[in-house]
Structure formats: structure tokens, C-alpha cells
Amino acid sequence: MNHIVRREKQGHDSGSEVLLTSSSHSNGVGAGGVGGPHAWHGQEPAGREAGSYGSPSSSAPYWKRVATRGVYELALLLNSVPHLIPKVMLLNWGGMMIFRNLAYMRHRQGPRLKDLGFELIPEIDNDFGSELTLYCNGFLSVGMVLMPLFSDHAHPRGIFVTDIYTKVLNIQCVGHVLRFFTFVSTSLPGPAPHCQPGAPLYRNSISWAEVFSRRSRVHVDPNCGDLIFSGHMFQVTSFCAVMLSESKKLMPSAPLGRAWCLLLVLTVCVQPYYIIASRNHYSVDVVISSYLAPLVWYAMEGFYKTSLHRKGVAWFQWFVPKALKTFLHTRNPTCVPSEKEEKAERDRELQYLASKYKMDAQDKGYLRKVMAQHTANQV
């Protein structure tokens, strides 16, 4: 424990990272650690009592509550625009155009490789099942992400549409960058019918100008070469991982949440069959996506708790107008814990640290004083 106490003595900022990592209200990061009002969570505006933020009364008409939440979510979205723009550009211009076109440029036609999935699953002449499963997974995920708008359950608990959307966007960005480095490293002969020798839609060459401008279209100008790993499988699996981890926070009813998650898991289980049956990917592409997506999700959840992420969020806040920050501060619907609840939480954290690091009475007294000072400075 002495190394923690010494670090506390170096200054308030370094200590806050050690002591108060269990509460989103303490670390200055919004719900999920990826967006939201960020530094405003847990900071009581002057002239307001705890818990009397901008959330409408439960006795207000339902659509008025929805409208109020919608306005706050729109403000959160505008607050997140500085870091959302490069991510959207990466996915739409990089992931959907440059990365895939470079794969096509390097692709060479050839016979299909020996594949266990091809031996077990008969070929079908269309990818309708794969696309339908993808859209069903996306529809279910979007429905869950939008739940904080239509339910009184999420906002008071600090769960916002923008935060979950940002989580989904982050994992897709990381996944597409990893996917690019994987499929551009080793080019395999495409197993899809439109990539096989003699396919009428296959193009033998792509210009460098097209690399930055061509957007492939199914059944018109399809793509080849972007194989390892499957983008469809990564998307449905990563969506499912994020939604399952957030379902209890997002869904107002436990049975509804379980049923919703069951449908999402079903889409993940069905998708490999249709991907392999349509011969759009080899089995290895599906297998890698199946275990890589949960690993990326797990790694991202850990990254959200690091000081590097908090500093990145703080840097992007320089581009947010002060008026918008003030609005998010004064209208924050998150329930603020009472002084008694905060003291009980500090006592629990103190007991945990004292037990873990075998602190003596002097260290416990000093740590209690630092924690109280930290909380006082946040108000």
C-alpha cells in the first residue's frame, strides 16, 4: 500500500486514477467510458439539489420524456462529433473503399483451397441468407442501442445512446484495421463464384485512382481478396458482444433483455452456415472472426479504463463549444448519489484497499483524508 500512498502525495490528479476507478462519476468519463457528458457526470451544478437534473418528472407525458431525452442525446452526439468524424471516415472511406480495393488489386484467381466447411456444407447459389442474418443482427442491435430514448430505465443510470453507439463504432474501427492488415498480408484465391476463373464480373486490374474512389456493389461490381477475416462475421459477433455486455443497463425488463440477447446469439450461430454455404469466405475466415471479435471487445473495455483514453477524450473536448458543455452539465439526467451514499461508497473502497494492501492505521487515515478531499474538489 505504501506505493499508492506515495503516489497520492505526488498530487491530486495522479491519485484519482488509483483510488476512484469504480465509479463513472469519479473518473470524469461518461457511461461506458467512451462518450456521454464526460467530465460532467457526478458534478452537481450550482443551485440544484442532487438528483434534480434535466430529466423530466416521471409524471410528465411519455412523449415529452422521450423528447427531453432526445434533445439531450442530440447534444451528446454533437459533443462527440470531434472524435466521431475520423472514425466514420475510416469506416466509410478506408474500410469500404481503400482497404477492399487494395485487396482486389492484389487478388489472383485460382481454384478454391481445400476447406472443411465446403466439404460439410453444400453450396447455395446466393448470399441472401447471409445478408438477411446481417440485417436482422443490425436491427436488433440498433433497437437495443436506441432503448435509452424510449425507456425511463437508462438515463438516470448514466446509460446513453451516444455512449453505446461510440462503443460499437470503436470496435468496428479496430476490427477493420486489423482485418486490412490480415487480408493484405497474404492474398488467397477467392472462393466466391464471382472471383473464380472465368467469372464474367471479375476485373483483372484496378487503377490506383479506383483504389481511392471505387465502391464495390454486389451483383454489379463485387469485390475479391478481402478474405481473412470475415467482415460479416466480425460485425454480427462484435455487435452481439457489446449488446450482451450492456443489456442489463439498456433493457428496462430482464425477460425482454434475455429474449433480445437470445435472438442476437441466434444470428451469430446462423451466420457461419450461410457465409460458408454461399462460398463468400473460407471456414478459416469465419473461425477467426468468431474468436477475434470478443477478444477485441474485451481489450476495448480495458482500454476505456486507462488514463490514455481519458486524456484522449479530454483532448477532443477542446473542440466542443462551451455553451454545449454547459448545457450537458446543467441538463445531465444522471441520478447523483447523496452525501451519505458517497460516504458509504468511500468506506467500501477504503476497506477494500486496506484489506488488499494490508494498510496500517496511519495509511488508512491518510487515505481517508485524500478520498474526502478528492470528492470535495469534484463538487
C-alpha positions in Angstrom: 0.0 0.0 0.0 2.9 2.4 0.6 3.4 2.8 -3.2 -0.2 4.0 -3.5 0.2 6.5 -0.6 3.5 7.8 -2.1 1.7 8.3 -5.4 -1.1 10.2 -3.7 1.4 12.6 -2.2 2.6 13.5 -5.6 -0.6 15.3 -6.4 -4.4 15.1 -6.7 -4.5 14.1 -10.4 -2.4 11.0 -10.1 -4.2 9.8 -7.1 -7.6 10.0 -8.7 -6.6 7.3 -11.1 -5.7 4.9 -8.3 -8.4 5.4 -5.8 -11.7 6.0 -7.5 -11.8 3.8 -10.6 -15.0 2.0 -9.6 -17.4 4.9 -10.4 -18.1 6.7 -13.6 -18.9 9.7 -11.5 -15.4 9.8 -10.1 -13.2 9.3 -13.1 -14.7 12.0 -15.2 -15.8 9.7 -18.0 -19.3 9.2 -19.2 -21.2 5.9 -19.2 -19.3 3.1 -20.7 -16.1 5.2 -20.6 -16.4 6.2 -24.2 -18.6 9.3 -24.6 -21.5 11.0 -22.9 -21.1 14.1 -20.9 -17.7 13.0 -19.9 -16.4 15.3 -17.1 -19.9 16.4 -16.2 -21.0 13.2 -14.7 -21.4 13.4 -11.0 -20.7 17.1 -10.8 -23.6 18.9 -9.1 -24.5 22.3 -10.8 -24.8 25.2 -8.5 -28.3 25.9 -7.4 -29.6 22.4 -7.9 -30.3 19.7 -5.5 -28.8 16.2 -6.0 -30.9 14.2 -8.4 -32.8 17.3 -9.8 -31.1 17.4 -13.2 -32.7 17.9 -16.6 -34.5 14.6 -16.6 -38.3 15.2 -16.8 -40.6 14.1 -14.0 -42.0 10.6 -14.2 -45.4 12.1 -14.1 -44.8 14.0 -17.4 -46.4 12.7 -20.6 -44.4 9.8 -22.1 -43.6 11.6 -25.4 -42.4 14.7 -23.5 -39.9 12.5 -21.6 -38.9 10.9 -24.9 -38.4 14.4 -26.5 -36.4 15.6 -23.5 -34.1 12.5 -23.7 -33.8 13.0 -27.5 -32.6 16.6 -27.1 -30.0 15.5 -24.5 -28.9 12.7 -26.7 -28.6 15.1 -29.7 -26.4 17.3 -27.5 -24.2 14.3 -26.6 -23.9 13.4 -30.2 -22.8 17.0 -31.1 -20.4 16.8 -28.2 -18.9 13.6 -29.6 -18.6 14.9 -33.2 -14.9 15.8 -33.0 -13.9 12.1 -32.3 -16.8 10.5 -34.4 -15.8 12.2 -37.7 -12.4 10.4 -38.1 -14.0 7.1 -37.1 -16.8 7.4 -39.6 -14.3 8.4 -42.3 -12.1 5.4 -41.5 -15.1 3.0 -41.9 -16.7 4.6 -45.0 -13.7 5.6 -46.9 -11.0 3.3 -45.5 -12.9 0.1 -44.7 -15.4 0.2 -47.5 -13.2 1.5 -50.3 -9.4 1.8 -49.9 -8.8 -1.4 -47.8 -11.1 -3.6 -50.0 -9.8 -2.1 -53.3 -6.2 -2.8 -52.3 -7.2 -6.4 -51.6 -8.8 -6.6 -55.0 -5.7 -5.2 -56.6 -3.5 -7.9 -55.0 -6.0 -10.8 -55.7 -5.2 -13.5 -58.2 -7.8 -16.0 -59.4 -7.3 -19.7 -58.7 -9.1 -22.9 -57.7 -10.7 -23.0 -54.3 -8.4 -24.2 -51.4 -9.3 -27.4 -49.6 -11.8 -26.4 -46.9 -13.5 -28.5 -44.3 -16.6 -26.2 -44.3 -17.0 -26.6 -48.0 -16.9 -30.4 -47.6 -19.6 -30.4 -44.9 -21.9 -27.6 -46.1 -23.5 -27.8 -49.6 -23.1 -24.8 -51.8 -26.0 -22.4 -52.4 -26.1 -20.0 -55.4 -26.9 -16.8 -53.5 -26.0 -14.9 -50.3 -29.5 -13.9 -49.4 -29.4 -15.8 -46.1 -26.1 -14.2 -45.0 -27.3 -10.7 -45.8 -30.7 -11.3 -44.1 -28.9 -12.5 -41.0 -26.6 -9.5 -41.0 -29.6 -7.1 -41.2 -31.5 -8.9 -38.5 -28.5 -8.7 -36.2 -28.1 -5.0 -37.1 -31.8 -4.3 -36.5 -31.8 -6.0 -33.1 -28.6 -4.1 -32.1 -29.9 -0.8 -33.2 -33.1 -1.4 -31.3 -31.2 -2.1 -28.1 -28.9 0.9 -28.6 -31.9 3.2 -29.0 -33.6 1.8 -25.9 -32.4 4.7 -23.6 -34.5 7.1 -25.7 -37.8 5.2 -25.2 -37.3 3.9 -21.6 -37.0 5.7 -18.3 -34.6 3.0 -17.2 -31.2 4.1 -18.7 -30.6 7.8 -18.5 -30.9 8.1 -14.7 -28.3 5.4 -14.5 -25.9 7.2 -16.8 -26.5 5.0 -19.9 -26.8 6.9 -23.1 -27.4 6.0 -26.8 -24.3 8.0 -27.9 -22.1 6.1 -25.5 -23.2 2.6 -26.7 -23.0 3.8 -30.3 -19.5 5.0 -29.8 -18.5 1.6 -28.3 -19.9 -0.1 -31.4 -18.1 2.3 -33.7 -14.8 1.9 -31.9 -14.8 -1.9 -32.1 -15.7 -1.7 -35.8 -12.8 0.7 -36.5 -10.3 -1.5 -34.7 -11.7 -4.6 -36.4 -11.5 -3.2 -39.9 -7.9 -2.0 -39.4 -6.9 -5.5 -38.1 -8.8 -7.1 -41.0 -7.0 -4.9 -43.5 -3.5 -5.9 -42.3 -4.6 -9.5 -42.2 -6.0 -9.9 -45.7 -3.5 -7.6 -47.4 -0.6 -9.6 -45.9 -1.5 -12.9 -47.7 -3.8 -12.9 -50.7 -5.8 -16.1 -51.1 -7.8 -17.1 -54.2 -11.3 -16.0 -53.6 -13.8 -18.9 -53.2 -16.9 -16.8 -54.3 -18.3 -17.6 -57.7 -17.6 -14.1 -59.0 -13.9 -14.5 -58.0 -13.3 -17.8 -59.7 -11.6 -18.2 -63.1 -14.0 -17.4 -66.0 -16.3 -15.3 -63.8 -17.9 -12.6 -66.1 -17.9 -9.9 -63.5 -14.2 -10.3 -62.5 -11.9 -7.5 -63.2 -8.2 -8.3 -63.9 -6.9 -4.9 -62.9 -7.8 -1.9 -60.8 -6.1 1.5 -61.2 -4.7 3.5 -58.3 -7.4 6.1 -58.9 -10.1 3.5 -58.4 -8.4 2.3 -55.2 -9.5 5.7 -53.6 -12.8 6.0 -55.4 -14.3 2.6 -56.2 -17.1 1.3 -54.0 -17.9 -2.3 -54.8 -21.5 -3.3 -55.4 -22.9 -6.8 -55.0 -24.0 -8.4 -58.3 -22.7 -5.4 -60.3 -19.0 -4.9 -59.3 -18.3 -7.3 -56.5 -15.1 -7.4 -54.6 -12.5 -10.2 -54.2 -9.5 -10.7 -52.0 -10.8 -9.3 -48.7 -11.0 -12.7 -47.0 -9.2 -13.2 -43.7 -11.2 -12.5 -41.7 -14.9 -12.3 -42.5 -16.3 -8.8 -42.1 -19.9 -10.1 -41.8 -19.0 -12.5 -39.1 -16.9 -9.9 -37.2 -19.8 -7.4 -37.3 -22.5 -9.8 -36.0 -20.2 -11.2 -33.3 -19.0 -7.8 -32.1 -22.5 -6.3 -32.1 -23.6 -9.3 -30.1 -20.7 -8.9 -27.6 -21.4 -5.3 -27.0 -25.2 -5.7 -26.6 -24.8 -8.7 -24.3 -22.4 -6.8 -22.0 -24.7 -3.8 -21.9 -28.1 -5.5 -21.9 -28.9 -5.2 -18.2 -28.2 -1.4 -18.4 -30.1 -0.9 -21.6 -33.2 -3.0 -21.2 -35.9 -2.0 -18.7 -37.1 -5.6 -18.3 -34.9 -8.6 -17.6 -37.1 -11.1 -19.5 -37.1 -8.8 -22.5 -33.4 -8.3 -22.3 -32.8 -12.1 -22.2 -35.1 -12.7 -25.2 -33.5 -9.9 -27.2 -30.0 -11.3 -26.4 -31.1 -14.8 -27.3 -32.1 -13.6 -30.8 -28.8 -11.9 -31.2 -26.9 -15.0 -30.3 -29.1 -16.9 -32.7 -27.9 -14.6 -35.6 -24.3 -15.3 -34.6 -24.9 -19.0 -34.7 -26.7 -19.0 -38.0 -24.4 -16.6 -39.9 -21.4 -19.0 -40.3 -23.6 -21.5 -42.2 -24.8 -19.0 -44.8 -21.3 -17.4 -45.2 -19.7 -20.8 -45.9 -22.7 -22.1 -48.0 -22.6 -19.1 -50.3 -18.8 -19.6 -50.6 -18.1 -15.9 -49.8 -15.4 -16.9 -47.3 -13.3 -19.9 -46.3 -14.0 -21.5 -43.0 -10.9 -20.0 -41.5 -12.2 -16.5 -42.1 -15.3 -17.3 -40.1 -13.4 -19.1 -37.3 -11.0 -16.2 -36.8 -13.8 -13.6 -36.7 -15.7 -15.7 -34.2 -13.0 -15.5 -31.5 -11.3 -12.3 -32.5 -14.5 -10.1 -32.1 -15.0 -11.0 -28.4 -11.2 -10.5 -27.8 -11.3 -7.0 -29.4 -14.4 -6.2 -27.3 -12.6 -7.3 -24.1 -9.5 -5.3 -25.0 -11.5 -2.2 -25.7 -13.3 -2.5 -22.4 -10.0 -2.5 -20.6 -8.7 0.5 -22.8 -11.7 2.6 -21.7 -10.4 2.5 -18.1 -6.9 3.7 -18.9 -5.5 7.2 -18.5 -4.6 7.2 -22.2 -8.3 7.0 -23.1 -9.3 9.7 -20.6 -6.6 12.0 -21.9 -7.8 11.4 -25.5 -11.4 12.2 -24.5 -10.2 15.4 -22.8 -8.2 16.4 -25.8 -11.2 16.2 -28.1 -13.2 18.3 -25.7 -11.2 21.3 -26.7 -13.2 21.3 -29.9 -16.6 21.4 -28.1 -18.2 24.8 -27.7 -18.5 26.0 -24.1 -22.3 26.5 -24.4 -22.7 22.8 -25.3 -20.7 21.8 -22.3 -22.8 24.0 -20.1 -26.0 22.5 -21.5 -24.8 19.0 -20.8 -23.7 19.9 -17.3 -27.0 21.6 -16.3 -29.3 19.1 -18.1 -27.5 15.9 -17.0 -30.2 13.4 -16.1 -27.9 11.1 -14.2 -29.0 10.5 -10.6 -26.4 11.9 -8.3 -25.7 9.9 -5.1 -26.4 11.6 -1.8 -23.7 12.6 0.6 -24.5 9.6 2.8 -24.3 7.2 -0.2 -21.0 8.7 -1.3 -19.5 8.3 2.2 -20.6 4.7 2.3 -19.0 4.1 -1.1 -15.8 5.7 0.1 -15.8 3.5 3.1 -16.2 0.4 1.0 -13.4 1.4 -1.2 -11.2 2.2 1.8 -11.9 -1.2 3.4 -11.1 -3.0 0.1 -7.8 -1.2 -0.3 -6.9 -1.6 3.4 -7.5 -5.3 3.1 -5.8 -5.8 -0.2 -2.6 -3.9 0.7 -2.6 -4.6 4.5 -2.6 -0.9 5.4 -1.7 0.3 8.9 -3.8 2.8 10.8 -1.7 5.8 9.6 -2.0 4.9 5.9 -5.8 4.3 6.4 -6.2 7.8 8.0 -4.2 9.5 5.2 -6.1 7.6 2.5 -9.5 8.5 4.0 -8.4 12.2 4.1 -7.3 12.1 0.4 -10.5 10.4 -0.7 -12.6 13.0 1.1 -10.6 15.8 -0.4 -11.0 14.3 -3.9 -14.8 14.2 -3.5 -14.9 17.8 -2.2 -12.9 19.1 -5.2 -15.3 17.5 -7.6 -18.4 19.4 -6.3 
